[in-house]
């Protein structure tokens, strides 16, 4: 097995950082569930009516509220599986894994930008900004010259 160049090693560490930040986002979604619901309710007149008449407890128990915690957890599990599989193929020198990881990073930028623009608590904005920066960093290191040489040499 040939030695992995610095860019590939850095890409793998960046993927690990993305998993950690995603895990923090899931934990925050669970810990600040009411704040997430309130932020979601801002743009929903039906949710605002329930919130004003019965408070957050009534809104939390309402069927109109998305199940944010299970959704975040399932998304996290899928993301981790993708990262592990694609990271293994990247380390093994498969060129296509870089393309898929680049697309995944692009999708990550889109998702992170949603977290920046929807009135979520400040900690979610910080996590979203960090995730966005890590996605951009991933793309940069994936397309460095030594990574390209390593992937072409396979």
N, CA, C and O atoms as a GROMACS GRO file, in nm:
protein
  616
    1UNK      N    1   0.085  -0.119   0.000
    1UNK     CA    2   0.000   0.000   0.000
    1UNK      C    3   0.088   0.124   0.000
    1UNK      O    4   0.183   0.134   0.078
    2UNK      N    5   0.056   0.217  -0.088
    2UNK     CA    6   0.138   0.338  -0.099
    2UNK      C    7   0.098   0.440   0.007
    2UNK      O    8  -0.012   0.436   0.063
    3UNK      N    9   0.190   0.530   0.033
    3UNK     CA   10   0.168   0.631   0.136
    3UNK      C   11   0.070   0.738   0.088
    3UNK      O   12   0.076   0.783  -0.027
    4UNK      N   13  -0.017   0.778   0.177
    4UNK     CA   14  -0.118   0.879   0.147
    4UNK      C   15  -0.052   1.017   0.157
    4UNK      O   16   0.013   1.046   0.257
    5UNK      N   17  -0.069   1.104   0.055
    5UNK     CA   18  -0.009   1.238   0.061
    5UNK      C   19  -0.080   1.327   0.164
    5UNK      O   20  -0.187   1.294   0.213
    6UNK      N   21  -0.016   1.438   0.193
    6UNK     CA   22  -0.067   1.530   0.294
    6UNK      C   23  -0.208   1.580   0.266
    6UNK      O   24  -0.288   1.593   0.359
    7UNK      N   25  -0.240   1.608   0.142
    7UNK     CA   26  -0.374   1.658   0.108
    7UNK      C   27  -0.482   1.555   0.137
    7UNK      O   28  -0.589   1.589   0.187
    8UNK      N   29  -0.453   1.430   0.106
    8UNK     CA   30  -0.552   1.325   0.133
    8UNK      C   31  -0.567   1.306   0.284
    8UNK      O   32  -0.679   1.291   0.333
    9UNK      N   33  -0.457   1.306   0.356
    9UNK     CA   34  -0.463   1.294   0.502
    9UNK      C   35  -0.542   1.411   0.561
    9UNK      O   36  -0.622   1.393   0.653
   10UNK      N   37  -0.518   1.531   0.510
   10UNK     CA   38  -0.592   1.649   0.558
   10UNK      C   39  -0.739   1.639   0.522
   10UNK      O   40  -0.825   1.679   0.601
   11UNK      N   41  -0.770   1.588   0.404
   11UNK     CA   42  -0.910   1.568   0.365
   11UNK      C   43  -0.979   1.471   0.460
   11UNK      O   44  -1.094   1.492   0.499
   12UNK      N   45  -0.909   1.364   0.498
   12UNK     CA   46  -0.968   1.267   0.590
   12UNK      C   47  -0.990   1.328   0.729
   12UNK      O   48  -1.090   1.300   0.794
   13UNK      N   49  -0.896   1.412   0.774
   13UNK     CA   50  -0.915   1.481   0.903
   13UNK      C   51  -1.030   1.582   0.893
   13UNK      O   52  -1.104   1.600   0.990
   14UNK      N   53  -1.045   1.646   0.778
   14UNK     CA   54  -1.155   1.740   0.757
   14UNK      C   55  -1.288   1.666   0.760
   14UNK      O   56  -1.386   1.715   0.815
   15UNK      N   57  -1.292   1.547   0.699
   15UNK     CA   58  -1.414   1.465   0.705
   15UNK      C   59  -1.448   1.429   0.849
   15UNK      O   60  -1.564   1.432   0.889
   16UNK      N   61  -1.346   1.395   0.928
   16UNK     CA   62  -1.369   1.364   1.069
   16UNK      C   63  -1.424   1.487   1.142
   16UNK      O   64  -1.516   1.475   1.224
   17UNK      N   65  -1.369   1.604   1.113
   17UNK     CA   66  -1.418   1.727   1.175
   17UNK      C   67  -1.564   1.754   1.135
   17UNK      O   68  -1.643   1.798   1.218
   18UNK      N   69  -1.598   1.726   1.010
   18UNK     CA   70  -1.738   1.744   0.966
   18UNK      C   71  -1.831   1.650   1.041
   18UNK      O   72  -1.943   1.688   1.077
   19UNK      N   73  -1.787   1.528   1.066
   19UNK     CA   74  -1.868   1.433   1.143
   19UNK      C   75  -1.887   1.484   1.286
   19UNK      O   76  -1.998   1.477   1.340
   20UNK      N   77  -1.781   1.535   1.347
   20UNK     CA   78  -1.791   1.586   1.484
   20UNK      C   79  -1.886   1.706   1.489
   20UNK      O   80  -1.973   1.712   1.577
   21UNK      N   81  -1.872   1.799   1.396
   21UNK     CA   82  -1.960   1.916   1.394
   21UNK      C   83  -2.105   1.874   1.370
   21UNK      O   84  -2.196   1.930   1.429
   22UNK      N   85  -2.125   1.777   1.284
   22UNK     CA   86  -2.260   1.725   1.260
   22UNK      C   87  -2.318   1.662   1.387
   22UNK      O   88  -2.435   1.680   1.418
   23UNK      N   89  -2.235   1.588   1.457
   23UNK     CA   90  -2.279   1.528   1.583
   23UNK      C   91  -2.317   1.633   1.686
   23UNK      O   92  -2.414   1.617   1.760
   24UNK      N   93  -2.240   1.741   1.690
   24UNK     CA   94  -2.272   1.852   1.781
   24UNK      C   95  -2.406   1.913   1.742
   24UNK      O   96  -2.486   1.948   1.829
   25UNK      N   97  -2.431   1.927   1.613
   25UNK     CA   98  -2.560   1.982   1.566
   25UNK      C   99  -2.676   1.894   1.609
   25UNK      O  100  -2.781   1.945   1.650
   26UNK      N  101  -2.660   1.763   1.601
   26UNK     CA  102  -2.766   1.672   1.645
   26UNK      C  103  -2.788   1.686   1.795
   26UNK      O  104  -2.902   1.692   1.841
   27UNK      N  105  -2.680   1.691   1.870
   27UNK     CA  106  -2.691   1.707   2.016
   27UNK      C  107  -2.761   1.839   2.050
   27UNK      O  108  -2.846   1.843   2.139
   28UNK      N  109  -2.724   1.945   1.981
   28UNK     CA  110  -2.789   2.074   2.005
   28UNK      C  111  -2.936   2.071   1.967
   28UNK      O  112  -3.019   2.134   2.034
   29UNK      N  113  -2.970   1.999   1.862
   29UNK     CA  114  -3.110   1.987   1.822
   29UNK      C  115  -3.191   1.920   1.933
   29UNK      O  116  -3.305   1.958   1.958
   30UNK      N  117  -3.131   1.824   1.998
   30UNK     CA  118  -3.198   1.755   2.109
   30UNK      C  119  -3.204   1.846   2.233
   30UNK      O  120  -3.309   1.860   2.296
   31UNK      N  121  -3.091   1.909   2.266
   31UNK     CA  122  -3.085   1.992   2.387
   31UNK      C  123  -3.168   2.120   2.375
   31UNK      O  124  -3.222   2.168   2.474
   32UNK      N  125  -3.177   2.176   2.256
   32UNK     CA  126  -3.248   2.302   2.236
   32UNK      C  127  -3.370   2.281   2.146
   32UNK      O  128  -3.401   2.363   2.059
   33UNK      N  129  -3.437   2.171   2.169
   33UNK     CA  130  -3.551   2.133   2.087
   33UNK      C  131  -3.658   2.242   2.083
   33UNK      O  132  -3.712   2.274   1.977
   34UNK      N  133  -3.690   2.299   2.199
   34UNK     CA  134  -3.792   2.404   2.204
   34UNK      C  135  -3.753   2.527   2.123
   34UNK      O  136  -3.837   2.587   2.056
   35UNK      N  137  -3.624   2.564   2.128
   35UNK     CA  138  -3.579   2.679   2.051
   35UNK      C  139  -3.586   2.652   1.901
   35UNK      O  140  -3.618   2.741   1.822
   36UNK      N  141  -3.558   2.529   1.863
   36UNK     CA  142  -3.568   2.491   1.721
   36UNK      C  143  -3.714   2.499   1.676
   36UNK      O  144  -3.744   2.549   1.567
   37UNK      N  145  -3.803   2.450   1.760
   37UNK     CA  146  -3.947   2.456   1.728
   37UNK      C  147  -3.993   2.601   1.716
   37UNK      O  148  -4.067   2.636   1.624
   38UNK      N  149  -3.949   2.685   1.809
   38UNK     CA  150  -3.987   2.827   1.803
   38UNK      C  151  -3.938   2.891   1.673
   38UNK      O  152  -4.011   2.966   1.609
   39UNK      N  153  -3.814   2.862   1.635
   39UNK     CA  154  -3.759   2.918   1.512
   39UNK      C  155  -3.838   2.869   1.391
   39UNK      O  156  -3.865   2.946   1.298
   40UNK      N  157  -3.875   2.742   1.391
   40UNK     CA  158  -3.955   2.688   1.282
   40UNK      C  159  -4.092   2.754   1.278
   40UNK      O  160  -4.145   2.782   1.170
   41UNK      N  161  -4.151   2.779   1.394
   41UNK     CA  162  -4.286   2.834   1.404
   41UNK      C  163  -4.294   2.978   1.354
   41UNK      O  164  -4.403   3.026   1.322
   42UNK      N  165  -4.182   3.047   1.347
   42UNK     CA  166  -4.182   3.187   1.302
   42UNK      C  167  -4.251   3.205   1.168
   42UNK      O  168  -4.322   3.304   1.148
   43UNK      N  169  -4.233   3.113   1.076
   43UNK     CA  170  -4.291   3.129   0.944
   43UNK      C  171  -4.418   3.049   0.921
   43UNK      O  172  -4.457   3.026   0.806
   44UNK      N  173  -4.482   3.005   1.029
   44UNK     CA  174  -4.598   2.919   1.015
   44UNK      C  175  -4.713   2.976   1.099
   44UNK      O  176  -4.707   2.974   1.222
   45UNK      N  177  -4.816   3.026   1.032
   45UNK     CA  178  -4.926   3.092   1.104
   45UNK      C  179  -5.002   2.993   1.194
   45UNK      O  180  -5.044   3.030   1.304
   46UNK      N  181  -5.020   2.870   1.149
   46UNK     CA  182  -5.089   2.770   1.233
   46UNK      C  183  -5.009   2.743   1.360
   46UNK      O  184  -5.066   2.732   1.469
   47UNK      N  185  -4.878   2.732   1.345
   47UNK     CA  186  -4.792   2.709   1.462
   47UNK      C  187  -4.795   2.829   1.555
   47UNK      O  188  -4.793   2.813   1.678
   48UNK      N  189  -4.800   2.949   1.499
   48UNK     CA  190  -4.806   3.070   1.582
   48UNK      C  191  -4.935   3.073   1.664
   48UNK      O  192  -4.934   3.115   1.779
   49UNK      N  193  -5.046   3.030   1.604
   49UNK     CA  194  -5.174   3.025   1.677
   49UNK      C  195  -5.165   2.927   1.794
   49UNK      O  196  -5.208   2.958   1.905
   50UNK      N  197  -5.112   2.811   1.768
   50UNK     CA  198  -5.099   2.710   1.876
   50UNK      C  199  -5.005   2.762   1.984
   50UNK      O  200  -5.033   2.746   2.103
   51UNK      N  201  -4.896   2.825   1.945
   51UNK     CA  202  -4.799   2.878   2.041
   51UNK      C  203  -4.861   2.988   2.126
   51UNK      O  204  -4.838   2.991   2.247
   52UNK      N  205  -4.938   3.076   2.066
   52UNK     CA  206  -4.998   3.186   2.143
   52UNK      C  207  -5.110   3.137   2.234
   52UNK      O  208  -5.132   3.194   2.341
   53UNK      N  209  -5.182   3.034   2.193
   53UNK     CA  210  -5.294   2.987   2.276
   53UNK      C  211  -5.253   2.884   2.380
   53UNK      O  212  -5.308   2.882   2.490
   54UNK      N  213  -5.157   2.798   2.348
   54UNK     CA  214  -5.123   2.690   2.441
   54UNK      C  215  -4.978   2.685   2.484
   54UNK      O  216  -4.941   2.602   2.567
   55UNK      N  217  -4.895   2.772   2.430
   55UNK     CA  218  -4.755   2.775   2.469
   55UNK      C  219  -4.672   2.670   2.396
   55UNK      O  220  -4.721   2.599   2.308
   56UNK      N  221  -4.547   2.664   2.434
   56UNK     CA  222  -4.454   2.574   2.367
   56UNK      C  223  -4.491   2.428   2.389
   56UNK      O  224  -4.468   2.345   2.301
   57UNK      N  225  -4.547   2.395   2.506
   57UNK     CA  226  -4.585   2.256   2.533
   57UNK      C  227  -4.693   2.209   2.435
   57UNK      O  228  -4.687   2.097   2.384
   58UNK      N  229  -4.790   2.294   2.408
   58UNK     CA  230  -4.896   2.258   2.313
   58UNK      C  231  -4.840   2.246   2.172
   58UNK      O  232  -4.878   2.156   2.097
   59UNK      N  233  -4.749   2.336   2.138
   59UNK     CA  234  -4.690   2.330   2.005
   59UNK      C  235  -4.603   2.205   1.991
   59UNK      O  236  -4.608   2.137   1.888
   60UNK      N  237  -4.524   2.176   2.093
   60UNK     CA  238  -4.438   2.058   2.091
   60UNK      C  239  -4.518   1.930   2.070
   60UNK      O  240  -4.474   1.838   2.001
   61UNK      N  241  -4.638   1.923   2.130
   61UNK     CA  242  -4.723   1.805   2.121
   61UNK      C  243  -4.809   1.802   1.995
   61UNK      O  244  -4.875   1.702   1.966
   62UNK      N  245  -4.808   1.910   1.920
   62UNK     CA  246  -4.890   1.919   1.800
   62UNK      C  247  -4.835   1.830   1.688
   62UNK      O  248  -4.714   1.807   1.678
   63UNK      N  249  -4.925   1.782   1.606
   63UNK     CA  250  -4.884   1.697   1.494
   63UNK      C  251  -4.826   1.777   1.378
   63UNK      O  252  -4.769   1.718   1.286
   64UNK      N  253  -4.839   1.909   1.379
   64UNK     CA  254  -4.786   1.988   1.267
   64UNK      C  255  -4.636   2.011   1.278
   64UNK      O  256  -4.571   2.049   1.181
   65UNK      N  257  -4.580   1.988   1.397
   65UNK     CA  258  -4.437   2.013   1.418
   65UNK      C  259  -4.355   1.895   1.364
   65UNK      O  260  -4.380   1.780   1.402
   66UNK      N  261  -4.259   1.923   1.277
   66UNK     CA  262  -4.172   1.815   1.229
   66UNK      C  263  -4.095   1.751   1.345
   66UNK      O  264  -4.069   1.816   1.446
   67UNK      N  265  -4.060   1.628   1.328
   67UNK     CA  266  -3.982   1.555   1.429
   67UNK      C  267  -3.834   1.586   1.406
   67UNK      O  268  -3.763   1.509   1.342
   68UNK      N  269  -3.790   1.700   1.458
   68UNK     CA  270  -3.656   1.749   1.430
   68UNK      C  271  -3.545   1.657   1.482
   68UNK      O  272  -3.447   1.634   1.412
   69UNK      N  273  -3.560   1.604   1.602
   69UNK     CA  274  -3.454   1.521   1.660
   69UNK      C  275  -3.437   1.390   1.582
   69UNK      O  276  -3.324   1.358   1.544
   70UNK      N  277  -3.544   1.313   1.557
   70UNK     CA  278  -3.524   1.191   1.478
   70UNK      C  279  -3.471   1.220   1.337
   70UNK      O  280  -3.388   1.146   1.286
   71UNK      N  281  -3.518   1.327   1.276
   71UNK     CA  282  -3.469   1.365   1.144
   71UNK      C  283  -3.320   1.396   1.148
   71UNK      O  284  -3.244   1.352   1.062
   72UNK      N  285  -3.278   1.472   1.248
   72UNK     CA  286  -3.136   1.506   1.261
   72UNK      C  287  -3.053   1.381   1.287
   72UNK      O  288  -2.944   1.367   1.231
   73UNK      N  289  -3.103   1.290   1.370
   73UNK     CA  290  -3.029   1.168   1.402
   73UNK      C  291  -3.014   1.078   1.280
   73UNK      O  292  -2.906   1.027   1.253
   74UNK      N  293  -3.121   1.057   1.206
   74UNK     CA  294  -3.115   0.972   1.086
   74UNK      C  295  -3.023   1.035   0.982
   74UNK      O  296  -2.944   0.965   0.919
   75UNK      N  297  -3.034   1.165   0.964
   75UNK     CA  298  -2.945   1.234   0.868
   75UNK      C  299  -2.799   1.219   0.909
   75UNK      O  300  -2.712   1.199   0.825
   76UNK      N  301  -2.773   1.229   1.037
   76UNK     CA  302  -2.637   1.214   1.088
   76UNK      C  303  -2.583   1.073   1.062
   76UNK      O  304  -2.469   1.058   1.018
   77UNK      N  305  -2.664   0.972   1.086
   77UNK     CA  306  -2.620   0.834   1.063
   77UNK      C  307  -2.589   0.811   0.916
   77UNK      O  308  -2.487   0.751   0.882
   78UNK      N  309  -2.676   0.859   0.828
   78UNK     CA  310  -2.652   0.846   0.684
   78UNK      C  311  -2.523   0.920   0.645
   78UNK      O  312  -2.443   0.869   0.567
   79UNK      N  313  -2.504   1.039   0.700
   79UNK     CA  314  -2.384   1.118   0.670
   79UNK      C  315  -2.258   1.045   0.715
   79UNK      O  316  -2.160   1.040   0.642
   80UNK      N  317  -2.261   0.988   0.835
   80UNK     CA  318  -2.144   0.916   0.886
   80UNK      C  319  -2.111   0.797   0.797
   80UNK      O  320  -1.994   0.773   0.766
   81UNK      N  321  -2.212   0.722   0.757
   81UNK     CA  322  -2.188   0.606   0.669
   81UNK      C  323  -2.126   0.652   0.536
   81UNK      O  324  -2.031   0.591   0.488
   82UNK      N  325  -2.180   0.759   0.479
   82UNK     CA  326  -2.124   0.812   0.354
   82UNK      C  327  -1.979   0.854   0.372
   82UNK      O  328  -1.894   0.823   0.288
   83UNK      N  329  -1.950   0.924   0.478
   83UNK     CA  330  -1.814   0.972   0.503
   83UNK      C  331  -1.717   0.856   0.521
   83UNK      O  332  -1.606   0.858   0.467
   84UNK      N  333  -1.757   0.755   0.596
   84UNK     CA  334  -1.669   0.640   0.619
   84UNK      C  335  -1.640   0.568   0.487
   84UNK      O  336  -1.524   0.538   0.456
   85UNK      N  337  -1.743   0.542   0.410
   85UNK     CA  338  -1.725   0.469   0.284
   85UNK      C  339  -1.644   0.552   0.184
   85UNK      O  340  -1.548   0.503   0.125
   86UNK      N  341  -1.682   0.677   0.167
   86UNK     CA  342  -1.612   0.761   0.070
   86UNK      C  343  -1.469   0.792   0.115
   86UNK      O  344  -1.378   0.800   0.033
   87UNK      N  345  -1.450   0.809   0.245
   87UNK     CA  346  -1.314   0.830   0.298
   87UNK      C  347  -1.224   0.710   0.273
   87UNK      O  348  -1.107   0.727   0.239
   88UNK      N  349  -1.277   0.591   0.289
   88UNK     CA  350  -1.200   0.470   0.262
   88UNK      C  351  -1.161   0.461   0.115
   88UNK      O  352  -1.046   0.428   0.083
   89UNK      N  353  -1.254   0.490   0.027
   89UNK     CA  354  -1.223   0.487  -0.116
   89UNK      C  355  -1.125   0.597  -0.155
   89UNK      O  356  -1.039   0.576  -0.241
   90UNK      N  357  -1.136   0.713  -0.091
   90UNK     CA  358  -1.042   0.822  -0.118
   90UNK      C  359  -0.901   0.780  -0.075
   90UNK      O  360  -0.805   0.797  -0.150
   91UNK      N  361  -0.890   0.727   0.044
   91UNK     CA  362  -0.758   0.684   0.094
   91UNK      C  363  -0.698   0.576   0.006
   91UNK      O  364  -0.576   0.566  -0.008
   92UNK      N  365  -0.783   0.494  -0.053
   92UNK     CA  366  -0.736   0.387  -0.141
   92UNK      C  367  -0.702   0.437  -0.281
   92UNK      O  368  -0.650   0.362  -0.363
   93UNK      N  369  -0.732   0.564  -0.308
   93UNK     CA  370  -0.691   0.624  -0.435
   93UNK      C  371  -0.793   0.621  -0.546
   93UNK      O  372  -0.757   0.634  -0.663
   94UNK      N  373  -0.919   0.606  -0.514
   94UNK     CA  374  -1.023   0.604  -0.617
   94UNK      C  375  -1.062   0.746  -0.655
   94UNK      O  376  -1.114   0.822  -0.572
   95UNK      N  377  -1.038   0.781  -0.779
   95UNK     CA  378  -1.064   0.917  -0.830
   95UNK      C  379  -1.210   0.957  -0.813
   95UNK      O  380  -1.238   1.072  -0.777
   96UNK      N  381  -1.302   0.867  -0.838
   96UNK     CA  382  -1.445   0.900  -0.832
   96UNK      C  383  -1.487   0.944  -0.691
   96UNK      O  384  -1.582   1.021  -0.677
   97UNK      N  385  -1.418   0.895  -0.588
   97UNK     CA  386  -1.456   0.934  -0.451
   97UNK      C  387  -1.435   1.083  -0.428
   97UNK      O  388  -1.510   1.145  -0.352
   98UNK      N  389  -1.334   1.140  -0.493
   98UNK     CA  390  -1.312   1.284  -0.480
   98UNK      C  391  -1.428   1.362  -0.542
   98UNK      O  392  -1.471   1.463  -0.488
   99UNK      N  393  -1.478   1.314  -0.656
   99UNK     CA  394  -1.591   1.380  -0.720
   99UNK      C  395  -1.716   1.373  -0.632
   99UNK      O  396  -1.788   1.472  -0.616
  100UNK      N  397  -1.741   1.257  -0.575
  100UNK     CA  398  -1.859   1.241  -0.489
  100UNK      C  399  -1.844   1.324  -0.362
  100UNK      O  400  -1.940   1.386  -0.316
  101UNK      N  401  -1.724   1.326  -0.304
  101UNK     CA  402  -1.702   1.408  -0.184
  101UNK      C  403  -1.716   1.557  -0.215
  101UNK      O  404  -1.763   1.634  -0.131
  102UNK      N  405  -1.674   1.597  -0.333
  102UNK     CA  406  -1.692   1.737  -0.374
  102UNK      C  407  -1.840   1.771  -0.384
  102UNK      O  408  -1.884   1.877  -0.339
  103UNK      N  409  -1.918   1.681  -0.443
  103UNK     CA  410  -2.063   1.702  -0.451
  103UNK      C  411  -2.125   1.703  -0.312
  103UNK      O  412  -2.213   1.784  -0.283
  104UNK      N  413  -2.080   1.613  -0.226
  104UNK     CA  414  -2.129   1.609  -0.088
  104UNK      C  415  -2.097   1.739  -0.014
  104UNK      O  416  -2.179   1.790   0.062
  105UNK      N  417  -1.978   1.792  -0.038
  105UNK     CA  418  -1.940   1.920   0.024
  105UNK      C  419  -2.028   2.033  -0.030
  105UNK      O  420  -2.066   2.123   0.046
  106UNK      N  421  -2.060   2.029  -0.158
  106UNK     CA  422  -2.150   2.130  -0.215
  106UNK      C  423  -2.287   2.124  -0.150
  106UNK      O  424  -2.346   2.228  -0.119
  107UNK      N  425  -2.338   2.003  -0.131
  107UNK     CA  426  -2.465   1.986  -0.062
  107UNK      C  427  -2.454   2.035   0.082
  107UNK      O  428  -2.547   2.094   0.136
  108UNK      N  429  -2.339   2.010   0.145
  108UNK     CA  430  -2.315   2.057   0.282
  108UNK      C  431  -2.317   2.209   0.292
  108UNK      O  432  -2.368   2.264   0.389
  109UNK      N  433  -2.262   2.276   0.191
  109UNK     CA  434  -2.266   2.423   0.188
  109UNK      C  435  -2.410   2.471   0.180
  109UNK      O  436  -2.449   2.566   0.248
  110UNK      N  437  -2.490   2.405   0.098
  110UNK     CA  438  -2.632   2.440   0.085
  110UNK      C  439  -2.705   2.422   0.219
  110UNK      O  440  -2.778   2.510   0.262
  111UNK      N  441  -2.685   2.308   0.282
  111UNK     CA  442  -2.751   2.280   0.411
  111UNK      C  443  -2.704   2.378   0.518
  111UNK      O  444  -2.785   2.429   0.596
  112UNK      N  445  -2.574   2.405   0.522
  112UNK     CA  446  -2.521   2.498   0.621
  112UNK      C  447  -2.576   2.639   0.599
  112UNK      O  448  -2.604   2.710   0.696
  113UNK      N  449  -2.592   2.678   0.475
  113UNK     CA  450  -2.646   2.812   0.448
  113UNK      C  451  -2.791   2.823   0.497
  113UNK      O  452  -2.835   2.931   0.536
  114UNK      N  453  -2.865   2.713   0.494
  114UNK     CA  454  -3.001   2.714   0.550
  114UNK      C  455  -2.997   2.740   0.700
  114UNK      O  456  -3.082   2.810   0.754
  115UNK      N  457  -2.898   2.683   0.767
  115UNK     CA  458  -2.883   2.706   0.911
  115UNK      C  459  -2.845   2.848   0.945
  115UNK      O  460  -2.868   2.894   1.057
  116UNK      N  461  -2.787   2.918   0.849
  116UNK     CA  462  -2.747   3.058   0.872
  116UNK      C  463  -2.863   3.155   0.855
  116UNK      O  464  -2.860   3.265   0.910
  117UNK      N  465  -2.965   3.116   0.779
  117UNK     CA  466  -3.067   3.211   0.737
  117UNK      C  467  -3.207   3.185   0.792
  117UNK      O  468  -3.303   3.239   0.738
  118UNK      N  469  -3.223   3.105   0.894
  118UNK     CA  470  -3.358   3.072   0.938
  118UNK      C  471  -3.389   3.107   1.083
  118UNK      O  472  -3.475   3.044   1.144
  119UNK      N  473  -3.323   3.204   1.138
  119UNK     CA  474  -3.357   3.254   1.270
  119UNK      C  475  -3.332   3.155   1.383
  119UNK      O  476  -3.396   3.164   1.488
  120UNK      N  477  -3.240   3.063   1.362
  120UNK     CA  478  -3.209   2.966   1.468
  120UNK      C  479  -3.125   3.034   1.577
  120UNK      O  480  -3.068   3.141   1.553
  121UNK      N  481  -3.117   2.974   1.695
  121UNK     CA  482  -3.032   3.031   1.800
  121UNK      C  483  -2.887   3.045   1.754
  121UNK      O  484  -2.842   2.975   1.663
  122UNK      N  485  -2.815   3.136   1.817
  122UNK     CA  486  -2.679   3.171   1.777
  122UNK      C  487  -2.587   3.049   1.769
  122UNK      O  488  -2.504   3.041   1.678
  123UNK      N  489  -2.601   2.956   1.859
  123UNK     CA  490  -2.512   2.839   1.858
  123UNK      C  491  -2.530   2.757   1.730
  123UNK      O  492  -2.434   2.699   1.681
  124UNK      N  493  -2.652   2.752   1.676
  124UNK     CA  494  -2.676   2.683   1.550
  124UNK      C  495  -2.614   2.760   1.433
  124UNK      O  496  -2.565   2.700   1.338
  125UNK      N  497  -2.616   2.890   1.441
  125UNK     CA  498  -2.554   2.973   1.337
  125UNK      C  499  -2.403   2.949   1.337
  125UNK      O  500  -2.342   2.938   1.231
  126UNK      N  501  -2.344   2.941   1.455
  126UNK     CA  502  -2.200   2.916   1.466
  126UNK      C  503  -2.165   2.778   1.411
  126UNK      O  504  -2.069   2.764   1.336
  127UNK      N  505  -2.243   2.677   1.448
  127UNK     CA  506  -2.219   2.541   1.400
  127UNK      C  507  -2.236   2.536   1.248
  127UNK      O  508  -2.158   2.471   1.179
  128UNK      N  509  -2.337   2.604   1.196
  128UNK     CA  510  -2.360   2.608   1.051
  128UNK      C  511  -2.244   2.676   0.980
  128UNK      O  512  -2.199   2.628   0.875
  129UNK      N  513  -2.194   2.786   1.035
  129UNK     CA  514  -2.081   2.856   0.974
  129UNK      C  515  -1.956   2.768   0.976
  129UNK      O  516  -1.881   2.765   0.878
  130UNK      N  517  -1.933   2.699   1.085
  130UNK     CA  518  -1.818   2.610   1.093
  130UNK      C  519  -1.830   2.496   0.992
  130UNK      O  520  -1.732   2.460   0.926
  131UNK      N  521  -1.949   2.439   0.981
  131UNK     CA  522  -1.973   2.331   0.885
  131UNK      C  523  -1.948   2.380   0.742
  131UNK      O  524  -1.886   2.311   0.662
  132UNK      N  525  -1.997   2.499   0.712
  132UNK     CA  526  -1.979   2.558   0.580
  132UNK      C  527  -1.830   2.576   0.549
  132UNK      O  528  -1.784   2.542   0.440
  133UNK      N  529  -1.756   2.629   0.644
  133UNK     CA  530  -1.612   2.651   0.624
  133UNK      C  531  -1.538   2.518   0.606
  133UNK      O  532  -1.447   2.509   0.524
  134UNK      N  533  -1.577   2.417   0.682
  134UNK     CA  534  -1.513   2.286   0.669
  134UNK      C  535  -1.544   2.224   0.533
  134UNK      O  536  -1.457   2.159   0.474
  135UNK      N  537  -1.665   2.242   0.483
  135UNK     CA  538  -1.699   2.191   0.349
  135UNK      C  539  -1.614   2.258   0.242
  135UNK      O  540  -1.564   2.192   0.151
  136UNK      N  541  -1.598   2.389   0.254
  136UNK     CA  542  -1.514   2.461   0.158
  136UNK      C  543  -1.368   2.417   0.168
  136UNK      O  544  -1.301   2.399   0.066
  137UNK      N  545  -1.321   2.398   0.290
  137UNK     CA  546  -1.183   2.350   0.311
  137UNK      C  547  -1.164   2.212   0.251
  137UNK      O  548  -1.060   2.182   0.193
  138UNK      N  549  -1.265   2.127   0.265
  138UNK     CA  550  -1.258   1.992   0.209
  138UNK      C  551  -1.238   1.998   0.057
  138UNK      O  552  -1.154   1.927   0.002
  139UNK      N  553  -1.315   2.082  -0.008
  139UNK     CA  554  -1.303   2.094  -0.154
  139UNK      C  555  -1.162   2.142  -0.192
  139UNK      O  556  -1.102   2.092  -0.287
  140UNK      N  557  -1.111   2.238  -0.119
  140UNK     CA  558  -0.977   2.291  -0.149
  140UNK      C  559  -0.872   2.181  -0.137
  140UNK      O  560  -0.789   2.165  -0.227
  141UNK      N  561  -0.873   2.106  -0.027
  141UNK     CA  562  -0.769   2.004  -0.009
  141UNK      C  563  -0.788   1.886  -0.103
  141UNK      O  564  -0.690   1.822  -0.143
  142UNK      N  565  -0.911   1.856  -0.140
  142UNK     CA  566  -0.934   1.745  -0.232
  142UNK      C  567  -0.877   1.773  -0.371
  142UNK      O  568  -0.841   1.680  -0.444
  143UNK      N  569  -0.867   1.900  -0.408
  143UNK     CA  570  -0.824   1.935  -0.543
  143UNK      C  571  -0.683   1.993  -0.546
  143UNK      O  572  -0.644   2.058  -0.644
  144UNK      N  573  -0.606   1.972  -0.440
  144UNK     CA  574  -0.466   2.015  -0.442
  144UNK      C  575  -0.385   1.924  -0.534
  144UNK      O  576  -0.425   1.812  -0.566
  145UNK      N  577  -0.274   1.975  -0.576
  145UNK     CA  578  -0.190   1.905  -0.675
  145UNK      C  579  -0.146   1.766  -0.627
  145UNK      O  580  -0.151   1.671  -0.704
  146UNK      N  581  -0.104   1.754  -0.501
  146UNK     CA  582  -0.057   1.622  -0.454
  146UNK      C  583  -0.171   1.521  -0.445
  146UNK      O  584  -0.150   1.402  -0.464
  147UNK      N  585  -0.293   1.569  -0.416
  147UNK     CA  586  -0.408   1.479  -0.414
  147UNK      C  587  -0.438   1.431  -0.556
  147UNK      O  588  -0.468   1.314  -0.577
  148UNK      N  589  -0.431   1.522  -0.652
  148UNK     CA  590  -0.456   1.484  -0.791
  148UNK      C  591  -0.354   1.382  -0.839
  148UNK      O  592  -0.390   1.284  -0.905
  149UNK      N  593  -0.228   1.404  -0.808
  149UNK     CA  594  -0.123   1.309  -0.849
  149UNK      C  595  -0.146   1.172  -0.786
  149UNK      O  596  -0.130   1.070  -0.852
  150UNK      N  597  -0.182   1.171  -0.660
  150UNK     CA  598  -0.207   1.045  -0.589
  150UNK      C  599  -0.324   0.969  -0.652
  150UNK      O  600  -0.316   0.848  -0.672
  151UNK      N  601  -0.431   1.040  -0.683
  151UNK     CA  602  -0.549   0.976  -0.739
  151UNK      C  603  -0.527   0.932  -0.884
  151UNK      O  604  -0.584   0.831  -0.928
  152UNK      N  605  -0.447   1.004  -0.958
  152UNK     CA  606  -0.417   0.965  -1.097
  152UNK      C  607  -0.325   0.844  -1.101
  152UNK      O  608  -0.332   0.764  -1.195
  153UNK      N  609  -0.241   0.829  -1.002
  153UNK     CA  610  -0.142   0.722  -1.001
  153UNK      C  611  -0.202   0.584  -0.972
  153UNK      O  612  -0.134   0.483  -0.989
  154UNK      N  613  -0.324   0.580  -0.929
  154UNK     CA  614  -0.386   0.451  -0.894
  154UNK      C  615  -0.408   0.366  -1.013
  154UNK      O  616  -0.459   0.255  -1.000
   0.00000   0.00000   0.00000
